[in-house]
């Protein structure tokens, strides 16, 4: 069972992510936090396998909280709405295992959690600073956006077979 703490300052989104992940047979949400400070305290208390955090939260950002959790075995996944210049470098420096867009489908989040628990690092390409990408620690798996996936699928369907 993958034990998860979720930190998100928007109550509706916090509850929605928790409900979605609780539907997964191999996942158990063991704690909810409304800000970065609360997330750090909760992770230290309940020792989850994964902590999913919003990037921008009161009292402590997701990156600041992740930096405090580096000494623990807990893997950190940051969820964000949009890319900000310089954040990707900070994500790598903080040893964050996943950097994902919030508009990804729920099954993609669950799949990313499983991959990260298996040792992968998952960074949504749209969130990477192209001019400032340091060499990421292996293994690195890049998730394509759903739009890219469907565009590729649509192009394959249009191509004549053999």
C-alpha positions in Angstrom: 0.0 0.0 0.0 1.4 3.4 -1.0 0.8 5.9 1.9 0.2 9.4 0.7 0.1 12.9 2.3 -1.4 15.7 0.2 -0.7 19.4 0.8 -2.9 21.9 -1.1 -4.2 25.3 0.1 -7.4 25.2 -1.9 -9.8 23.0 0.1 -11.9 21.8 -2.8 -8.9 20.7 -4.7 -7.4 19.1 -1.6 -10.5 17.0 -1.1 -10.8 16.1 -4.8 -7.3 14.8 -5.1 -7.7 12.8 -1.8 -11.0 11.3 -3.0 -9.5 10.4 -6.4 -6.4 8.7 -4.9 -8.5 6.9 -2.2 -10.2 5.1 -5.1 -7.0 3.4 -6.1 -6.7 -0.1 -4.5 -3.0 0.3 -3.8 -3.0 3.8 -2.4 -4.0 5.2 1.0 -4.2 8.9 1.8 -3.0 9.2 5.4 -2.9 12.9 5.8 -4.1 16.3 4.5 -2.3 19.6 4.9 -3.4 23.2 4.0 0.1 24.8 3.8 3.8 23.9 3.5 4.5 24.1 7.2 1.7 21.7 8.0 2.9 19.4 5.3 6.4 19.2 6.8 5.0 18.5 10.3 2.6 15.9 9.0 5.2 14.0 6.9 7.5 13.9 9.9 4.7 12.5 12.0 3.0 9.9 9.7 6.1 8.9 7.6 4.2 8.5 4.2 5.8 7.0 1.1 4.8 10.0 -1.0 3.9 13.7 -0.4 2.0 15.5 -3.1 2.3 19.2 -2.7 1.0 22.3 -4.5 3.8 24.6 -5.7 2.4 27.8 -4.2 1.1 27.5 -0.7 1.0 29.8 2.3 3.8 29.8 4.9 6.1 27.6 2.8 6.1 26.7 -0.9 6.2 23.2 -2.1 9.9 23.5 -3.0 10.7 25.0 0.5 8.8 22.1 2.2 10.5 19.5 -0.1 13.9 20.9 0.8 13.1 20.3 4.5 12.0 16.7 3.7 15.1 15.7 1.7 16.5 13.7 4.7 13.4 11.4 4.8 12.6 8.5 2.6 9.4 10.2 1.5 9.2 11.0 -2.3 7.9 14.4 -3.2 5.6 15.3 -6.1 4.9 18.9 -6.9 1.7 19.8 -8.7 1.4 23.2 -10.3 -1.0 25.1 -12.6 1.6 26.6 -14.9 5.4 26.9 -15.5 7.4 29.6 -13.9 10.9 30.4 -15.0 13.6 29.0 -12.7 11.4 26.6 -10.8 12.5 23.5 -12.7 16.1 24.0 -11.6 15.0 24.4 -8.0 12.9 21.2 -8.3 16.0 19.3 -9.4 18.1 20.8 -6.6 15.5 19.9 -4.0 15.5 16.2 -5.2 11.8 16.3 -6.0 10.7 13.1 -7.7 7.8 14.5 -9.8 6.9 17.9 -11.2 3.4 17.7 -12.8 0.6 19.9 -14.1 -2.6 20.0 -12.1 -4.7 19.6 -15.2 -3.5 16.0 -15.8 -6.1 13.3 -15.5 -6.4 11.4 -12.2 -5.3 8.1 -13.7 -2.1 9.9 -14.9 -1.4 11.1 -11.4 -1.9 7.6 -10.0 0.3 6.1 -12.7 3.0 8.7 -11.9 2.9 7.9 -8.2 3.4 4.2 -9.0 6.3 5.0 -11.4 8.0 7.2 -8.9 7.6 4.6 -6.2 9.4 2.2 -8.6 12.4 4.6 -8.9 11.5 6.9 -11.8 11.5 10.6 -11.8 8.7 12.3 -13.8 8.7 15.8 -15.0 6.1 17.3 -17.4 8.1 18.7 -20.3 6.0 21.9 -20.4 7.4 22.7 -16.9 11.1 22.4 -17.8 13.2 25.5 -18.4 14.8 24.6 -21.7 17.8 27.0 -21.3 18.6 26.0 -17.8 18.1 22.2 -17.6 20.7 20.6 -15.4 21.5 17.0 -15.9 18.7 15.1 -14.1 19.5 12.1 -11.9 18.6 8.9 -13.7 16.2 7.3 -14.3 14.1 10.2 -15.9 10.7 9.6 -17.4 9.0 12.6 -19.2 5.2 12.5 -19.2 3.5 13.8 -22.3 0.5 16.0 -22.0 -2.8 14.4 -22.8 -3.2 16.8 -25.8 0.1 15.6 -27.2 -0.9 12.0 -26.6 -4.2 12.4 -28.4 -2.6 14.4 -31.3 -0.1 11.6 -31.8 -2.8 9.0 -31.6 -4.9 10.9 -34.1 -1.9 11.2 -36.5 -1.3 7.5 -36.3 -4.9 6.7 -37.1 -4.7 8.9 -40.2 -1.6 7.2 -41.5 -2.2 4.5 -44.1 -1.2 1.0 -43.1 1.7 -0.5 -45.0 
